[in-house]
Amino acid sequence: GVSAGGRHVVEQFVPGRSLIQLIRTSNGAALAGVWAMEWLLQLQSTELVLQRAGPDPLLAASVGHGMEQLQPVVSCLRTELTASTDPMVPSHGDFHLKNLLRYNGSIVSIDVDKLGTREASFDVGDAIGQLIVMSHFGYGTLARGVEAAAAMWNRYRESGAATDERIVLHAARSIIK
């Protein structure tokens, strides 16, 4: 299907190459980060009628068995994240480079089952946190993940609605989850 105005296409299957693969190449990490933020900024500026997403499970429950030492951090995050919010915008809900494909010169998102309305910093922080974790565990280095995350954040700062403070909180939430 196609959204009103024809700007967004919804398909069952889309071929393409995941942007996470670009962090292995020279200059690919920064490029992937910029492309990801271009896609997110377009989503956040699109007028969509979506349900407000529920609270993040990390904020609704205590930490799992064997992770009790993180409880003070999770409690602090819970307090900070529920104290205020950035503006509410359309949100992917599981936004990271594995869920973005490059196909025919366009960036295409997959895994949109968590699409909803969330604060603007949710997807940005989630992407940064997941990127750092994926880079460390998938490639054995933080360097490429940090390079892509910095490019993401710098591009988002140019015209995004989220505050740095809220992005940091959501990045920490993402790393802990």
Chimera marker file (.cmm) of the C-alpha trace (Angstrom):
<marker_set name="trace">
<marker id="1" x="0.000" y="0.000" z="0.000" r="1" g="1" b="0" radius="0.5"/>
<marker id="2" x="0.920" y="3.652" z="-0.290" r="1" g="1" b="0" radius="0.5"/>
<marker id="3" x="0.321" y="6.332" z="2.351" r="1" g="1" b="0" radius="0.5"/>
<marker id="4" x="-1.719" y="9.465" z="1.706" r="1" g="1" b="0" radius="0.5"/>
<marker id="5" x="0.266" y="11.697" z="-0.594" r="1" g="1" b="0" radius="0.5"/>
<marker id="6" x="2.250" y="8.734" z="-1.922" r="1" g="1" b="0" radius="0.5"/>
<marker id="7" x="5.353" y="9.488" z="0.143" r="1" g="1" b="0" radius="0.5"/>
<marker id="8" x="5.598" y="6.150" z="1.968" r="1" g="1" b="0" radius="0.5"/>
<marker id="9" x="5.204" y="2.661" z="0.563" r="1" g="1" b="0" radius="0.5"/>
<marker id="10" x="4.327" y="-0.373" z="2.664" r="1" g="1" b="0" radius="0.5"/>
<marker id="11" x="5.370" y="-3.725" z="1.214" r="1" g="1" b="0" radius="0.5"/>
<marker id="12" x="5.504" y="-7.296" z="2.471" r="1" g="1" b="0" radius="0.5"/>
<marker id="13" x="9.044" y="-7.931" z="1.169" r="1" g="1" b="0" radius="0.5"/>
<marker id="14" x="11.828" y="-5.524" z="0.260" r="1" g="1" b="0" radius="0.5"/>
<marker id="15" x="15.220" y="-6.654" z="-0.999" r="1" g="1" b="0" radius="0.5"/>
<marker id="16" x="18.249" y="-4.611" z="-0.120" r="1" g="1" b="0" radius="0.5"/>
<marker id="17" x="21.425" y="-4.375" z="1.916" r="1" g="1" b="0" radius="0.5"/>
<marker id="18" x="21.209" y="-3.591" z="5.629" r="1" g="1" b="0" radius="0.5"/>
<marker id="19" x="22.930" y="-0.361" z="6.646" r="1" g="1" b="0" radius="0.5"/>
<marker id="20" x="24.661" y="-2.221" z="9.496" r="1" g="1" b="0" radius="0.5"/>
<marker id="21" x="26.895" y="-3.817" z="6.850" r="1" g="1" b="0" radius="0.5"/>
<marker id="22" x="28.288" y="-0.408" z="5.936" r="1" g="1" b="0" radius="0.5"/>
<marker id="23" x="29.999" y="0.055" z="9.291" r="1" g="1" b="0" radius="0.5"/>
<marker id="24" x="32.639" y="-2.455" z="8.155" r="1" g="1" b="0" radius="0.5"/>
<marker id="25" x="33.839" y="-0.227" z="5.310" r="1" g="1" b="0" radius="0.5"/>
<marker id="26" x="35.976" y="2.887" z="5.211" r="1" g="1" b="0" radius="0.5"/>
<marker id="27" x="33.686" y="5.918" z="5.586" r="1" g="1" b="0" radius="0.5"/>
<marker id="28" x="30.692" y="3.547" z="5.565" r="1" g="1" b="0" radius="0.5"/>
<marker id="29" x="29.937" y="3.979" z="9.264" r="1" g="1" b="0" radius="0.5"/>
<marker id="30" x="29.452" y="7.736" z="9.035" r="1" g="1" b="0" radius="0.5"/>
<marker id="31" x="27.463" y="7.409" z="5.818" r="1" g="1" b="0" radius="0.5"/>
<marker id="32" x="25.157" y="4.809" z="7.368" r="1" g="1" b="0" radius="0.5"/>
<marker id="33" x="24.594" y="7.068" z="10.373" r="1" g="1" b="0" radius="0.5"/>
<marker id="34" x="23.676" y="10.049" z="8.218" r="1" g="1" b="0" radius="0.5"/>
<marker id="35" x="21.350" y="7.999" z="5.984" r="1" g="1" b="0" radius="0.5"/>
<marker id="36" x="19.624" y="6.546" z="9.046" r="1" g="1" b="0" radius="0.5"/>
<marker id="37" x="18.988" y="9.998" z="10.505" r="1" g="1" b="0" radius="0.5"/>
<marker id="38" x="17.735" y="11.325" z="7.163" r="1" g="1" b="0" radius="0.5"/>
<marker id="39" x="15.138" y="8.539" z="7.190" r="1" g="1" b="0" radius="0.5"/>
<marker id="40" x="14.202" y="9.163" z="10.829" r="1" g="1" b="0" radius="0.5"/>
<marker id="41" x="13.914" y="12.922" z="10.379" r="1" g="1" b="0" radius="0.5"/>
<marker id="42" x="11.540" y="12.346" z="7.474" r="1" g="1" b="0" radius="0.5"/>
<marker id="43" x="9.440" y="9.934" z="9.553" r="1" g="1" b="0" radius="0.5"/>
<marker id="44" x="9.306" y="12.356" z="12.488" r="1" g="1" b="0" radius="0.5"/>
<marker id="45" x="8.140" y="15.191" z="10.243" r="1" g="1" b="0" radius="0.5"/>
<marker id="46" x="5.415" y="13.132" z="8.540" r="1" g="1" b="0" radius="0.5"/>
<marker id="47" x="1.825" y="13.625" z="9.616" r="1" g="1" b="0" radius="0.5"/>
<marker id="48" x="0.627" y="10.165" z="10.604" r="1" g="1" b="0" radius="0.5"/>
<marker id="49" x="-2.237" y="9.104" z="12.826" r="1" g="1" b="0" radius="0.5"/>
<marker id="50" x="-0.694" y="6.556" z="15.192" r="1" g="1" b="0" radius="0.5"/>
<marker id="51" x="-1.482" y="5.250" z="18.630" r="1" g="1" b="0" radius="0.5"/>
<marker id="52" x="0.687" y="6.441" z="21.473" r="1" g="1" b="0" radius="0.5"/>
<marker id="53" x="3.096" y="3.645" z="22.317" r="1" g="1" b="0" radius="0.5"/>
<marker id="54" x="3.014" y="2.127" z="25.787" r="1" g="1" b="0" radius="0.5"/>
<marker id="55" x="5.854" y="2.384" z="28.286" r="1" g="1" b="0" radius="0.5"/>
<marker id="56" x="9.120" y="0.651" z="27.556" r="1" g="1" b="0" radius="0.5"/>
<marker id="57" x="9.228" y="-2.767" z="29.295" r="1" g="1" b="0" radius="0.5"/>
<marker id="58" x="12.548" y="-1.819" z="30.913" r="1" g="1" b="0" radius="0.5"/>
<marker id="59" x="10.814" y="1.035" z="32.674" r="1" g="1" b="0" radius="0.5"/>
<marker id="60" x="7.845" y="-1.063" z="33.752" r="1" g="1" b="0" radius="0.5"/>
<marker id="61" x="9.711" y="-3.952" z="35.401" r="1" g="1" b="0" radius="0.5"/>
<marker id="62" x="12.696" y="-4.721" z="37.556" r="1" g="1" b="0" radius="0.5"/>
<marker id="63" x="15.901" y="-6.048" z="36.043" r="1" g="1" b="0" radius="0.5"/>
<marker id="64" x="16.280" y="-9.750" z="35.340" r="1" g="1" b="0" radius="0.5"/>
<marker id="65" x="17.963" y="-12.404" z="37.458" r="1" g="1" b="0" radius="0.5"/>
<marker id="66" x="21.738" y="-11.943" z="37.540" r="1" g="1" b="0" radius="0.5"/>
<marker id="67" x="21.448" y="-8.263" z="36.661" r="1" g="1" b="0" radius="0.5"/>
<marker id="68" x="20.519" y="-6.968" z="40.116" r="1" g="1" b="0" radius="0.5"/>
<marker id="69" x="23.595" y="-4.703" z="40.235" r="1" g="1" b="0" radius="0.5"/>
<marker id="70" x="21.947" y="-2.613" z="37.487" r="1" g="1" b="0" radius="0.5"/>
<marker id="71" x="18.800" y="-1.961" z="39.525" r="1" g="1" b="0" radius="0.5"/>
<marker id="72" x="19.973" y="1.452" z="40.840" r="1" g="1" b="0" radius="0.5"/>
<marker id="73" x="20.801" y="2.570" z="37.299" r="1" g="1" b="0" radius="0.5"/>
<marker id="74" x="17.464" y="1.314" z="35.967" r="1" g="1" b="0" radius="0.5"/>
<marker id="75" x="15.628" y="3.036" z="38.822" r="1" g="1" b="0" radius="0.5"/>
<marker id="76" x="17.396" y="6.313" z="38.039" r="1" g="1" b="0" radius="0.5"/>
<marker id="77" x="16.602" y="5.957" z="34.323" r="1" g="1" b="0" radius="0.5"/>
<marker id="78" x="12.972" y="5.184" z="35.130" r="1" g="1" b="0" radius="0.5"/>
<marker id="79" x="12.740" y="8.346" z="37.240" r="1" g="1" b="0" radius="0.5"/>
<marker id="80" x="14.429" y="10.545" z="34.650" r="1" g="1" b="0" radius="0.5"/>
<marker id="81" x="12.551" y="9.145" z="31.655" r="1" g="1" b="0" radius="0.5"/>
<marker id="82" x="9.134" y="9.497" z="33.273" r="1" g="1" b="0" radius="0.5"/>
<marker id="83" x="9.802" y="13.018" z="34.620" r="1" g="1" b="0" radius="0.5"/>
<marker id="84" x="9.375" y="14.786" z="31.272" r="1" g="1" b="0" radius="0.5"/>
<marker id="85" x="9.435" y="14.161" z="27.550" r="1" g="1" b="0" radius="0.5"/>
<marker id="86" x="10.517" y="15.628" z="24.260" r="1" g="1" b="0" radius="0.5"/>
<marker id="87" x="7.795" y="16.400" z="21.690" r="1" g="1" b="0" radius="0.5"/>
<marker id="88" x="5.716" y="13.407" z="20.596" r="1" g="1" b="0" radius="0.5"/>
<marker id="89" x="6.371" y="12.291" z="16.996" r="1" g="1" b="0" radius="0.5"/>
<marker id="90" x="5.881" y="9.254" z="14.735" r="1" g="1" b="0" radius="0.5"/>
<marker id="91" x="8.311" y="6.573" z="15.894" r="1" g="1" b="0" radius="0.5"/>
<marker id="92" x="9.614" y="3.339" z="14.373" r="1" g="1" b="0" radius="0.5"/>
<marker id="93" x="9.914" y="1.724" z="17.811" r="1" g="1" b="0" radius="0.5"/>
<marker id="94" x="12.837" y="-0.589" z="16.902" r="1" g="1" b="0" radius="0.5"/>
<marker id="95" x="15.000" y="1.827" z="14.969" r="1" g="1" b="0" radius="0.5"/>
<marker id="96" x="18.544" y="0.643" z="14.233" r="1" g="1" b="0" radius="0.5"/>
<marker id="97" x="20.785" y="0.008" z="11.234" r="1" g="1" b="0" radius="0.5"/>
<marker id="98" x="19.771" y="-3.648" z="10.856" r="1" g="1" b="0" radius="0.5"/>
<marker id="99" x="16.198" y="-2.486" z="10.235" r="1" g="1" b="0" radius="0.5"/>
<marker id="100" x="17.163" y="-0.052" z="7.474" r="1" g="1" b="0" radius="0.5"/>
<marker id="101" x="17.950" y="-1.274" z="3.975" r="1" g="1" b="0" radius="0.5"/>
<marker id="102" x="19.427" y="0.513" z="0.989" r="1" g="1" b="0" radius="0.5"/>
<marker id="103" x="17.518" y="-0.424" z="-2.141" r="1" g="1" b="0" radius="0.5"/>
<marker id="104" x="17.472" y="1.332" z="-5.533" r="1" g="1" b="0" radius="0.5"/>
<marker id="105" x="19.006" y="4.482" z="-4.037" r="1" g="1" b="0" radius="0.5"/>
<marker id="106" x="16.429" y="4.725" z="-1.233" r="1" g="1" b="0" radius="0.5"/>
<marker id="107" x="16.484" y="3.871" z="2.452" r="1" g="1" b="0" radius="0.5"/>
<marker id="108" x="13.725" y="1.423" z="3.355" r="1" g="1" b="0" radius="0.5"/>
<marker id="109" x="12.644" y="0.485" z="6.875" r="1" g="1" b="0" radius="0.5"/>
<marker id="110" x="11.634" y="-3.014" z="7.913" r="1" g="1" b="0" radius="0.5"/>
<marker id="111" x="10.247" y="-4.472" z="11.145" r="1" g="1" b="0" radius="0.5"/>
<marker id="112" x="7.678" y="-1.721" z="11.698" r="1" g="1" b="0" radius="0.5"/>
<marker id="113" x="5.406" y="-3.690" z="14.041" r="1" g="1" b="0" radius="0.5"/>
<marker id="114" x="6.186" y="-1.243" z="16.882" r="1" g="1" b="0" radius="0.5"/>
<marker id="115" x="5.316" y="1.883" z="14.878" r="1" g="1" b="0" radius="0.5"/>
<marker id="116" x="3.600" y="4.419" z="17.122" r="1" g="1" b="0" radius="0.5"/>
<marker id="117" x="3.870" y="7.857" z="18.672" r="1" g="1" b="0" radius="0.5"/>
<marker id="118" x="6.743" y="8.345" z="21.125" r="1" g="1" b="0" radius="0.5"/>
<marker id="119" x="8.936" y="11.172" z="22.288" r="1" g="1" b="0" radius="0.5"/>
<marker id="120" x="11.369" y="12.351" z="19.620" r="1" g="1" b="0" radius="0.5"/>
<marker id="121" x="14.443" y="11.145" z="21.523" r="1" g="1" b="0" radius="0.5"/>
<marker id="122" x="13.278" y="7.508" z="21.755" r="1" g="1" b="0" radius="0.5"/>
<marker id="123" x="14.363" y="6.286" z="18.300" r="1" g="1" b="0" radius="0.5"/>
<marker id="124" x="17.539" y="8.393" z="18.210" r="1" g="1" b="0" radius="0.5"/>
<marker id="125" x="18.764" y="7.143" z="21.594" r="1" g="1" b="0" radius="0.5"/>
<marker id="126" x="17.676" y="3.576" z="20.840" r="1" g="1" b="0" radius="0.5"/>
<marker id="127" x="19.607" y="3.584" z="17.558" r="1" g="1" b="0" radius="0.5"/>
<marker id="128" x="22.749" y="4.978" z="19.178" r="1" g="1" b="0" radius="0.5"/>
<marker id="129" x="22.643" y="2.477" z="22.042" r="1" g="1" b="0" radius="0.5"/>
<marker id="130" x="21.940" y="-0.515" z="19.810" r="1" g="1" b="0" radius="0.5"/>
<marker id="131" x="24.615" y="0.559" z="17.344" r="1" g="1" b="0" radius="0.5"/>
<marker id="132" x="27.273" y="0.635" z="20.052" r="1" g="1" b="0" radius="0.5"/>
<marker id="133" x="26.222" y="-2.797" z="21.340" r="1" g="1" b="0" radius="0.5"/>
<marker id="134" x="26.031" y="-4.310" z="17.817" r="1" g="1" b="0" radius="0.5"/>
<marker id="135" x="29.418" y="-2.871" z="16.916" r="1" g="1" b="0" radius="0.5"/>
<marker id="136" x="31.061" y="-4.302" z="20.021" r="1" g="1" b="0" radius="0.5"/>
<marker id="137" x="29.497" y="-7.757" z="19.922" r="1" g="1" b="0" radius="0.5"/>
<marker id="138" x="29.144" y="-8.111" z="16.149" r="1" g="1" b="0" radius="0.5"/>
<marker id="139" x="32.460" y="-6.671" z="15.009" r="1" g="1" b="0" radius="0.5"/>
<marker id="140" x="34.614" y="-6.782" z="18.135" r="1" g="1" b="0" radius="0.5"/>
<marker id="141" x="35.204" y="-3.041" z="18.207" r="1" g="1" b="0" radius="0.5"/>
<marker id="142" x="33.424" y="0.056" z="19.412" r="1" g="1" b="0" radius="0.5"/>
<marker id="143" x="35.245" y="2.369" z="16.979" r="1" g="1" b="0" radius="0.5"/>
<marker id="144" x="32.954" y="1.907" z="13.948" r="1" g="1" b="0" radius="0.5"/>
<marker id="145" x="29.825" y="1.974" z="16.081" r="1" g="1" b="0" radius="0.5"/>
<marker id="146" x="30.928" y="5.181" z="17.784" r="1" g="1" b="0" radius="0.5"/>
<marker id="147" x="31.765" y="6.710" z="14.377" r="1" g="1" b="0" radius="0.5"/>
<marker id="148" x="28.286" y="5.868" z="13.028" r="1" g="1" b="0" radius="0.5"/>
<marker id="149" x="26.612" y="7.002" z="16.269" r="1" g="1" b="0" radius="0.5"/>
<marker id="150" x="28.443" y="10.353" z="16.161" r="1" g="1" b="0" radius="0.5"/>
<marker id="151" x="27.382" y="10.873" z="12.540" r="1" g="1" b="0" radius="0.5"/>
<marker id="152" x="23.783" y="10.010" z="13.484" r="1" g="1" b="0" radius="0.5"/>
<marker id="153" x="23.721" y="12.399" z="16.410" r="1" g="1" b="0" radius="0.5"/>
<marker id="154" x="25.399" y="15.242" z="14.522" r="1" g="1" b="0" radius="0.5"/>
<marker id="155" x="22.946" y="14.939" z="11.626" r="1" g="1" b="0" radius="0.5"/>
<marker id="156" x="19.965" y="14.739" z="13.984" r="1" g="1" b="0" radius="0.5"/>
<marker id="157" x="21.093" y="17.852" z="15.874" r="1" g="1" b="0" radius="0.5"/>
<marker id="158" x="20.801" y="19.890" z="12.665" r="1" g="1" b="0" radius="0.5"/>
<marker id="159" x="17.003" y="19.666" z="12.547" r="1" g="1" b="0" radius="0.5"/>
<marker id="160" x="15.633" y="17.110" z="15.008" r="1" g="1" b="0" radius="0.5"/>
<marker id="161" x="13.195" y="17.880" z="17.820" r="1" g="1" b="0" radius="0.5"/>
<marker id="162" x="14.865" y="15.831" z="20.574" r="1" g="1" b="0" radius="0.5"/>
<marker id="163" x="17.140" y="17.238" z="23.267" r="1" g="1" b="0" radius="0.5"/>
<marker id="164" x="20.622" y="15.886" z="23.901" r="1" g="1" b="0" radius="0.5"/>
<marker id="165" x="19.753" y="15.103" z="27.532" r="1" g="1" b="0" radius="0.5"/>
<marker id="166" x="16.812" y="12.887" z="26.514" r="1" g="1" b="0" radius="0.5"/>
<marker id="167" x="18.823" y="11.178" z="23.749" r="1" g="1" b="0" radius="0.5"/>
<marker id="168" x="21.500" y="10.237" z="26.299" r="1" g="1" b="0" radius="0.5"/>
<marker id="169" x="18.856" y="8.737" z="28.613" r="1" g="1" b="0" radius="0.5"/>
<marker id="170" x="17.357" y="6.666" z="25.801" r="1" g="1" b="0" radius="0.5"/>
<marker id="171" x="20.798" y="5.519" z="24.634" r="1" g="1" b="0" radius="0.5"/>
<marker id="172" x="21.527" y="4.316" z="28.179" r="1" g="1" b="0" radius="0.5"/>
<marker id="173" x="18.131" y="2.570" z="28.294" r="1" g="1" b="0" radius="0.5"/>
<marker id="174" x="18.917" y="0.864" z="25.002" r="1" g="1" b="0" radius="0.5"/>
<marker id="175" x="22.356" y="-0.348" z="26.111" r="1" g="1" b="0" radius="0.5"/>
<marker id="176" x="20.926" y="-1.792" z="29.353" r="1" g="1" b="0" radius="0.5"/>
<marker id="177" x="18.070" y="-3.605" z="27.662" r="1" g="1" b="0" radius="0.5"/>
<link id1="1" id2="2" r="1" g="1" b="0" radius="0.2"/>
<link id1="2" id2="3" r="1" g="1" b="0" radius="0.2"/>
<link id1="3" id2="4" r="1" g="1" b="0" radius="0.2"/>
<link id1="4" id2="5" r="1" g="1" b="0" radius="0.2"/>
<link id1="5" id2="6" r="1" g="1" b="0" radius="0.2"/>
<link id1="6" id2="7" r="1" g="1" b="0" radius="0.2"/>
<link id1="7" id2="8" r="1" g="1" b="0" radius="0.2"/>
<link id1="8" id2="9" r="1" g="1" b="0" radius="0.2"/>
<link id1="9" id2="10" r="1" g="1" b="0" radius="0.2"/>
<link id1="10" id2="11" r="1" g="1" b="0" radius="0.2"/>
<link id1="11" id2="12" r="1" g="1" b="0" radius="0.2"/>
<link id1="12" id2="13" r="1" g="1" b="0" radius="0.2"/>
<link id1="13" id2="14" r="1" g="1" b="0" radius="0.2"/>
<link id1="14" id2="15" r="1" g="1" b="0" radius="0.2"/>
<link id1="15" id2="16" r="1" g="1" b="0" radius="0.2"/>
<link id1="16" id2="17" r="1" g="1" b="0" radius="0.2"/>
<link id1="17" id2="18" r="1" g="1" b="0" radius="0.2"/>
<link id1="18" id2="19" r="1" g="1" b="0" radius="0.2"/>
<link id1="19" id2="20" r="1" g="1" b="0" radius="0.2"/>
<link id1="20" id2="21" r="1" g="1" b="0" radius="0.2"/>
<link id1="21" id2="22" r="1" g="1" b="0" radius="0.2"/>
<link id1="22" id2="23" r="1" g="1" b="0" radius="0.2"/>
<link id1="23" id2="24" r="1" g="1" b="0" radius="0.2"/>
<link id1="24" id2="25" r="1" g="1" b="0" radius="0.2"/>
<link id1="25" id2="26" r="1" g="1" b="0" radius="0.2"/>
<link id1="26" id2="27" r="1" g="1" b="0" radius="0.2"/>
<link id1="27" id2="28" r="1" g="1" b="0" radius="0.2"/>
<link id1="28" id2="29" r="1" g="1" b="0" radius="0.2"/>
<link id1="29" id2="30" r="1" g="1" b="0" radius="0.2"/>
<link id1="30" id2="31" r="1" g="1" b="0" radius="0.2"/>
<link id1="31" id2="32" r="1" g="1" b="0" radius="0.2"/>
<link id1="32" id2="33" r="1" g="1" b="0" radius="0.2"/>
<link id1="33" id2="34" r="1" g="1" b="0" radius="0.2"/>
<link id1="34" id2="35" r="1" g="1" b="0" radius="0.2"/>
<link id1="35" id2="36" r="1" g="1" b="0" radius="0.2"/>
<link id1="36" id2="37" r="1" g="1" b="0" radius="0.2"/>
<link id1="37" id2="38" r="1" g="1" b="0" radius="0.2"/>
<link id1="38" id2="39" r="1" g="1" b="0" radius="0.2"/>
<link id1="39" id2="40" r="1" g="1" b="0" radius="0.2"/>
<link id1="40" id2="41" r="1" g="1" b="0" radius="0.2"/>
<link id1="41" id2="42" r="1" g="1" b="0" radius="0.2"/>
<link id1="42" id2="43" r="1" g="1" b="0" radius="0.2"/>
<link id1="43" id2="44" r="1" g="1" b="0" radius="0.2"/>
<link id1="44" id2="45" r="1" g="1" b="0" radius="0.2"/>
<link id1="45" id2="46" r="1" g="1" b="0" radius="0.2"/>
<link id1="46" id2="47" r="1" g="1" b="0" radius="0.2"/>
<link id1="47" id2="48" r="1" g="1" b="0" radius="0.2"/>
<link id1="48" id2="49" r="1" g="1" b="0" radius="0.2"/>
<link id1="49" id2="50" r="1" g="1" b="0" radius="0.2"/>
<link id1="50" id2="51" r="1" g="1" b="0" radius="0.2"/>
<link id1="51" id2="52" r="1" g="1" b="0" radius="0.2"/>
<link id1="52" id2="53" r="1" g="1" b="0" radius="0.2"/>
<link id1="53" id2="54" r="1" g="1" b="0" radius="0.2"/>
<link id1="54" id2="55" r="1" g="1" b="0" radius="0.2"/>
<link id1="55" id2="56" r="1" g="1" b="0" radius="0.2"/>
<link id1="56" id2="57" r="1" g="1" b="0" radius="0.2"/>
<link id1="57" id2="58" r="1" g="1" b="0" radius="0.2"/>
<link id1="58" id2="59" r="1" g="1" b="0" radius="0.2"/>
<link id1="59" id2="60" r="1" g="1" b="0" radius="0.2"/>
<link id1="60" id2="61" r="1" g="1" b="0" radius="0.2"/>
<link id1="61" id2="62" r="1" g="1" b="0" radius="0.2"/>
<link id1="62" id2="63" r="1" g="1" b="0" radius="0.2"/>
<link id1="63" id2="64" r="1" g="1" b="0" radius="0.2"/>
<link id1="64" id2="65" r="1" g="1" b="0" radius="0.2"/>
<link id1="65" id2="66" r="1" g="1" b="0" radius="0.2"/>
<link id1="66" id2="67" r="1" g="1" b="0" radius="0.2"/>
<link id1="67" id2="68" r="1" g="1" b="0" radius="0.2"/>
<link id1="68" id2="69" r="1" g="1" b="0" radius="0.2"/>
<link id1="69" id2="70" r="1" g="1" b="0" radius="0.2"/>
<link id1="70" id2="71" r="1" g="1" b="0" radius="0.2"/>
<link id1="71" id2="72" r="1" g="1" b="0" radius="0.2"/>
<link id1="72" id2="73" r="1" g="1" b="0" radius="0.2"/>
<link id1="73" id2="74" r="1" g="1" b="0" radius="0.2"/>
<link id1="74" id2="75" r="1" g="1" b="0" radius="0.2"/>
<link id1="75" id2="76" r="1" g="1" b="0" radius="0.2"/>
<link id1="76" id2="77" r="1" g="1" b="0" radius="0.2"/>
<link id1="77" id2="78" r="1" g="1" b="0" radius="0.2"/>
<link id1="78" id2="79" r="1" g="1" b="0" radius="0.2"/>
<link id1="79" id2="80" r="1" g="1" b="0" radius="0.2"/>
<link id1="80" id2="81" r="1" g="1" b="0" radius="0.2"/>
<link id1="81" id2="82" r="1" g="1" b="0" radius="0.2"/>
<link id1="82" id2="83" r="1" g="1" b="0" radius="0.2"/>
<link id1="83" id2="84" r="1" g="1" b="0" radius="0.2"/>
<link id1="84" id2="85" r="1" g="1" b="0" radius="0.2"/>
<link id1="85" id2="86" r="1" g="1" b="0" radius="0.2"/>
<link id1="86" id2="87" r="1" g="1" b="0" radius="0.2"/>
<link id1="87" id2="88" r="1" g="1" b="0" radius="0.2"/>
<link id1="88" id2="89" r="1" g="1" b="0" radius="0.2"/>
<link id1="89" id2="90" r="1" g="1" b="0" radius="0.2"/>
<link id1="90" id2="91" r="1" g="1" b="0" radius="0.2"/>
<link id1="91" id2="92" r="1" g="1" b="0" radius="0.2"/>
<link id1="92" id2="93" r="1" g="1" b="0" radius="0.2"/>
<link id1="93" id2="94" r="1" g="1" b="0" radius="0.2"/>
<link id1="94" id2="95" r="1" g="1" b="0" radius="0.2"/>
<link id1="95" id2="96" r="1" g="1" b="0" radius="0.2"/>
<link id1="96" id2="97" r="1" g="1" b="0" radius="0.2"/>
<link id1="97" id2="98" r="1" g="1" b="0" radius="0.2"/>
<link id1="98" id2="99" r="1" g="1" b="0" radius="0.2"/>
<link id1="99" id2="100" r="1" g="1" b="0" radius="0.2"/>
<link id1="100" id2="101" r="1" g="1" b="0" radius="0.2"/>
<link id1="101" id2="102" r="1" g="1" b="0" radius="0.2"/>
<link id1="102" id2="103" r="1" g="1" b="0" radius="0.2"/>
<link id1="103" id2="104" r="1" g="1" b="0" radius="0.2"/>
<link id1="104" id2="105" r="1" g="1" b="0" radius="0.2"/>
<link id1="105" id2="106" r="1" g="1" b="0" radius="0.2"/>
<link id1="106" id2="107" r="1" g="1" b="0" radius="0.2"/>
<link id1="107" id2="108" r="1" g="1" b="0" radius="0.2"/>
<link id1="108" id2="109" r="1" g="1" b="0" radius="0.2"/>
<link id1="109" id2="110" r="1" g="1" b="0" radius="0.2"/>
<link id1="110" id2="111" r="1" g="1" b="0" radius="0.2"/>
<link id1="111" id2="112" r="1" g="1" b="0" radius="0.2"/>
<link id1="112" id2="113" r="1" g="1" b="0" radius="0.2"/>
<link id1="113" id2="114" r="1" g="1" b="0" radius="0.2"/>
<link id1="114" id2="115" r="1" g="1" b="0" radius="0.2"/>
<link id1="115" id2="116" r="1" g="1" b="0" radius="0.2"/>
<link id1="116" id2="117" r="1" g="1" b="0" radius="0.2"/>
<link id1="117" id2="118" r="1" g="1" b="0" radius="0.2"/>
<link id1="118" id2="119" r="1" g="1" b="0" radius="0.2"/>
<link id1="119" id2="120" r="1" g="1" b="0" radius="0.2"/>
<link id1="120" id2="121" r="1" g="1" b="0" radius="0.2"/>
<link id1="121" id2="122" r="1" g="1" b="0" radius="0.2"/>
<link id1="122" id2="123" r="1" g="1" b="0" radius="0.2"/>
<link id1="123" id2="124" r="1" g="1" b="0" radius="0.2"/>
<link id1="124" id2="125" r="1" g="1" b="0" radius="0.2"/>
<link id1="125" id2="126" r="1" g="1" b="0" radius="0.2"/>
<link id1="126" id2="127" r="1" g="1" b="0" radius="0.2"/>
<link id1="127" id2="128" r="1" g="1" b="0" radius="0.2"/>
<link id1="128" id2="129" r="1" g="1" b="0" radius="0.2"/>
<link id1="129" id2="130" r="1" g="1" b="0" radius="0.2"/>
<link id1="130" id2="131" r="1" g="1" b="0" radius="0.2"/>
<link id1="131" id2="132" r="1" g="1" b="0" radius="0.2"/>
<link id1="132" id2="133" r="1" g="1" b="0" radius="0.2"/>
<link id1="133" id2="134" r="1" g="1" b="0" radius="0.2"/>
<link id1="134" id2="135" r="1" g="1" b="0" radius="0.2"/>
<link id1="135" id2="136" r="1" g="1" b="0" radius="0.2"/>
<link id1="136" id2="137" r="1" g="1" b="0" radius="0.2"/>
<link id1="137" id2="138" r="1" g="1" b="0" radius="0.2"/>
<link id1="138" id2="139" r="1" g="1" b="0" radius="0.2"/>
<link id1="139" id2="140" r="1" g="1" b="0" radius="0.2"/>
<link id1="140" id2="141" r="1" g="1" b="0" radius="0.2"/>
<link id1="141" id2="142" r="1" g="1" b="0" radius="0.2"/>
<link id1="142" id2="143" r="1" g="1" b="0" radius="0.2"/>
<link id1="143" id2="144" r="1" g="1" b="0" radius="0.2"/>
<link id1="144" id2="145" r="1" g="1" b="0" radius="0.2"/>
<link id1="145" id2="146" r="1" g="1" b="0" radius="0.2"/>
<link id1="146" id2="147" r="1" g="1" b="0" radius="0.2"/>
<link id1="147" id2="148" r="1" g="1" b="0" radius="0.2"/>
<link id1="148" id2="149" r="1" g="1" b="0" radius="0.2"/>
<link id1="149" id2="150" r="1" g="1" b="0" radius="0.2"/>
<link id1="150" id2="151" r="1" g="1" b="0" radius="0.2"/>
<link id1="151" id2="152" r="1" g="1" b="0" radius="0.2"/>
<link id1="152" id2="153" r="1" g="1" b="0" radius="0.2"/>
<link id1="153" id2="154" r="1" g="1" b="0" radius="0.2"/>
<link id1="154" id2="155" r="1" g="1" b="0" radius="0.2"/>
<link id1="155" id2="156" r="1" g="1" b="0" radius="0.2"/>
<link id1="156" id2="157" r="1" g="1" b="0" radius="0.2"/>
<link id1="157" id2="158" r="1" g="1" b="0" radius="0.2"/>
<link id1="158" id2="159" r="1" g="1" b="0" radius="0.2"/>
<link id1="159" id2="160" r="1" g="1" b="0" radius="0.2"/>
<link id1="160" id2="161" r="1" g="1" b="0" radius="0.2"/>
<link id1="161" id2="162" r="1" g="1" b="0" radius="0.2"/>
<link id1="162" id2="163" r="1" g="1" b="0" radius="0.2"/>
<link id1="163" id2="164" r="1" g="1" b="0" radius="0.2"/>
<link id1="164" id2="165" r="1" g="1" b="0" radius="0.2"/>
<link id1="165" id2="166" r="1" g="1" b="0" radius="0.2"/>
<link id1="166" id2="167" r="1" g="1" b="0" radius="0.2"/>
<link id1="167" id2="168" r="1" g="1" b="0" radius="0.2"/>
<link id1="168" id2="169" r="1" g="1" b="0" radius="0.2"/>
<link id1="169" id2="170" r="1" g="1" b="0" radius="0.2"/>
<link id1="170" id2="171" r="1" g="1" b="0" radius="0.2"/>
<link id1="171" id2="172" r="1" g="1" b="0" radius="0.2"/>
<link id1="172" id2="173" r="1" g="1" b="0" radius="0.2"/>
<link id1="173" id2="174" r="1" g="1" b="0" radius="0.2"/>
<link id1="174" id2="175" r="1" g="1" b="0" radius="0.2"/>
<link id1="175" id2="176" r="1" g="1" b="0" radius="0.2"/>
<link id1="176" id2="177" r="1" g="1" b="0" radius="0.2"/>
</marker_set>
